[in-house]
Amino acid sequence: MLQPVIIRSFVALGLLASTWAGAGELYRYTDERGVMVLDRQGVPPQHIGRGYQVLNEQGRVIRVVPPAPSAEELQRLRQEKARAAADAQLLRLYASTEDVERARKRKLAELESVIGITQGNLQSLRSQQGSLRAQAAKHERAGRGVPDNLLTQIANLEKEQASLLRDLERYQRAKTEADTSFRRDRERVAELLGHSR
């Protein structure tokens, strides 16, 4: 019967010892008025973000919890992380500035091809529209009304041309943006490879 009592006593002593050991720690932090505070209870939640120190019974610092980063620091850290990820991606894509240049030329050639096809389609539509307008003019010279289906075809060709012109503008913009982007990439790859040598 005595053994369970002894075991319970040891457990109780162990709990007390750990409580006494914890009671030996002090928490040092700065409150909202800028006053340094020593507290055995811990750091109030509203002050944790400023950082604090944990001291032992002799007053020596045993642990430092740094302040939480400010919004500006967080933003800077996010930007640095994004930049590092972008740099790593660049170096996975390109082993040299020549690789970047080849990719740039390939992309610009693709866009030039699309622009050429679009311009050809636009020229074809203009030619068709010219032919249909000539037919409409014949009807008018003969004193007849222009048939509705002819007017509809002319209107549809005008819409298609407007759509192709918008596409051309978009492709030209894409070409300019691609050229600028590849030039930036080439400069960055040169910079990264220069630092790694």
C-alpha positions as CSV (number, residue, x, y, z in Angstrom):
1,M,0.0,0.0,0.0
2,L,2.9,2.3,0.7
3,Q,4.3,2.1,-2.8
4,P,1.5,3.9,-4.6
5,V,1.7,6.7,-1.9
6,I,5.4,7.0,-2.4
7,I,5.0,7.1,-6.2
8,R,2.4,9.8,-5.9
9,S,4.7,11.8,-3.6
10,F,7.5,11.6,-6.2
11,V,5.2,12.7,-8.9
12,A,4.0,15.6,-6.8
13,L,7.6,16.6,-6.0
14,G,8.5,16.4,-9.7
15,L,5.6,18.7,-10.6
16,L,6.7,21.1,-7.8
17,A,10.3,21.0,-9.0
18,S,9.3,21.9,-12.5
19,T,7.1,24.7,-11.3
20,W,10.0,26.1,-9.2
21,A,12.3,25.8,-12.1
22,G,9.8,27.7,-14.3
23,A,9.4,30.3,-11.5
24,G,13.1,31.0,-11.8
25,E,12.7,32.4,-15.3
26,L,12.1,36.1,-15.8
27,Y,10.7,37.7,-18.9
28,R,12.1,41.1,-19.9
29,Y,10.1,43.2,-22.4
30,T,9.3,46.8,-23.2
31,D,5.8,48.0,-22.6
32,E,3.8,50.5,-24.6
33,R,5.4,53.5,-22.7
34,G,8.9,52.3,-23.5
35,V,9.5,51.1,-20.0
36,M,11.6,47.9,-19.4
37,V,9.5,45.3,-17.5
38,L,10.6,42.2,-15.7
39,D,7.8,39.7,-15.2
40,R,7.7,36.1,-13.9
41,Q,4.3,35.4,-15.4
42,G,5.3,35.8,-19.0
43,V,4.9,38.4,-21.7
44,P,1.4,39.8,-22.2
45,P,0.1,39.1,-25.7
46,Q,0.0,42.8,-26.7
47,H,3.8,43.0,-26.1
48,I,5.0,39.8,-27.7
49,G,5.3,41.4,-31.1
50,R,8.0,43.8,-29.8
51,G,10.2,40.9,-28.9
52,Y,11.5,39.9,-25.4
53,Q,14.2,38.1,-23.5
54,V,14.0,35.1,-21.1
55,L,16.4,35.3,-18.2
56,N,17.5,32.6,-15.7
57,E,17.6,32.9,-11.9
58,Q,21.0,34.7,-12.1
59,G,19.7,37.3,-14.5
60,R,21.5,35.9,-17.6
61,V,19.7,35.9,-20.9
62,I,19.0,32.3,-21.9
63,R,16.7,33.0,-24.9
64,V,16.0,36.0,-27.1
65,V,12.7,36.3,-29.1
66,P,13.2,38.9,-31.7
67,P,10.6,41.5,-32.6
68,A,8.1,40.7,-35.3
69,P,9.1,42.2,-38.6
70,S,7.4,45.5,-39.6
71,A,5.1,45.7,-42.6
72,E,7.9,47.3,-44.6
73,E,10.3,44.5,-43.6
74,L,7.7,41.8,-44.5
75,Q,7.2,43.5,-47.9
76,R,11.0,43.6,-48.5
77,L,11.4,40.0,-47.5
78,R,8.5,39.0,-49.9
79,Q,10.2,40.9,-52.7
80,E,13.5,39.3,-52.0
81,K,12.0,35.9,-52.0
82,A,10.1,36.6,-55.2
83,R,13.3,37.9,-56.8
84,A,15.3,34.8,-55.7
85,A,12.6,32.6,-57.2
86,A,12.6,34.5,-60.4
87,D,16.4,34.3,-60.6
88,A,16.4,30.6,-60.0
89,Q,13.8,30.2,-62.7
90,L,15.9,32.2,-65.1
91,L,19.0,30.1,-64.4
92,R,16.9,26.9,-65.0
93,L,15.8,28.2,-68.4
94,Y,19.0,29.7,-69.6
95,A,22.6,28.6,-69.1
96,S,24.0,31.7,-70.9
97,T,23.1,35.0,-72.4
98,E,23.3,33.3,-75.8
99,D,20.4,31.0,-74.7
100,V,18.3,34.1,-73.9
101,E,19.2,35.7,-77.2
102,R,18.2,32.6,-79.1
103,A,14.9,32.4,-77.2
104,R,14.2,36.1,-78.0
105,K,14.8,35.7,-81.7
106,R,12.6,32.5,-81.8
107,K,9.8,34.3,-80.0
108,L,10.0,37.4,-82.2
109,A,10.1,35.3,-85.3
110,E,6.9,33.5,-84.1
111,L,5.2,36.8,-83.5
112,E,6.4,38.2,-86.9
113,S,4.9,35.1,-88.6
114,V,1.5,35.6,-86.8
115,I,1.6,39.3,-87.8
116,G,2.4,38.4,-91.4
117,I,-0.5,35.9,-91.6
118,T,-2.9,38.5,-90.0
119,Q,-1.8,41.2,-92.5
120,G,-2.4,38.7,-95.3
121,N,-5.9,37.9,-94.1
122,L,-6.6,41.6,-93.7
123,Q,-5.5,42.3,-97.3
124,S,-7.7,39.4,-98.5
125,L,-10.7,40.8,-96.7
126,R,-10.1,44.3,-98.2
127,S,-9.9,42.7,-101.6
128,Q,-13.2,40.9,-101.1
129,Q,-14.8,44.0,-99.7
130,G,-13.6,46.0,-102.8
131,S,-15.2,43.4,-105.1
132,L,-18.5,43.4,-103.2
133,R,-18.6,47.2,-103.2
134,A,-18.0,47.2,-107.0
135,Q,-21.0,44.9,-107.3
136,A,-23.1,47.2,-105.1
137,A,-22.1,50.2,-107.3
138,K,-23.2,48.3,-110.4
139,H,-26.7,47.8,-108.9
140,E,-26.9,51.4,-108.0
141,R,-25.8,52.6,-111.5
142,A,-28.4,50.3,-113.1
143,G,-31.0,52.0,-110.9
144,R,-31.6,48.9,-108.8
145,G,-31.4,48.7,-105.0
146,V,-28.4,46.9,-103.6
147,P,-29.5,43.4,-102.4
148,D,-29.7,42.9,-98.7
149,N,-27.4,39.8,-98.7
150,L,-24.7,41.9,-100.5
151,L,-25.0,44.7,-97.9
152,T,-24.8,42.1,-95.1
153,Q,-21.6,40.6,-96.6
154,I,-20.0,44.0,-96.8
155,A,-20.9,44.8,-93.2
156,N,-19.6,41.4,-92.1
157,L,-16.3,42.0,-93.9
158,E,-16.0,45.4,-92.2
159,K,-16.4,43.7,-88.7
160,E,-13.8,41.0,-89.6
161,Q,-11.4,43.7,-90.7
162,A,-11.9,45.7,-87.4
163,S,-11.3,42.4,-85.5
164,L,-8.1,41.7,-87.4
165,L,-6.8,45.3,-86.9
166,R,-7.3,44.8,-83.1
167,D,-5.4,41.5,-83.3
168,L,-2.6,43.2,-85.2
169,E,-2.3,45.8,-82.5
170,R,-2.3,43.1,-79.8
171,Y,0.5,41.1,-81.7
172,Q,2.6,44.3,-82.2
173,R,2.3,45.1,-78.4
174,A,3.2,41.4,-77.6
175,K,6.2,41.7,-79.8
176,T,7.4,44.9,-78.2
177,E,6.8,43.5,-74.7
178,A,8.5,40.2,-75.5
179,D,11.6,42.1,-76.9
180,T,11.8,44.2,-73.7
181,S,11.3,41.2,-71.4
182,F,14.0,39.1,-73.1
183,R,16.4,42.0,-73.0
184,R,15.8,42.4,-69.3
185,D,16.2,38.6,-68.8
186,R,19.5,38.7,-70.8
187,E,20.9,41.5,-68.6
188,R,19.8,39.7,-65.4
189,V,21.3,36.4,-66.5
190,A,24.6,38.2,-67.4
191,E,24.5,39.7,-63.9
192,L,23.8,36.4,-62.2
193,L,26.4,34.5,-64.1
194,G,29.0,37.3,-63.5
195,H,28.4,37.1,-59.7
196,S,28.7,33.3,-59.7
197,R,32.1,33.3,-61.3
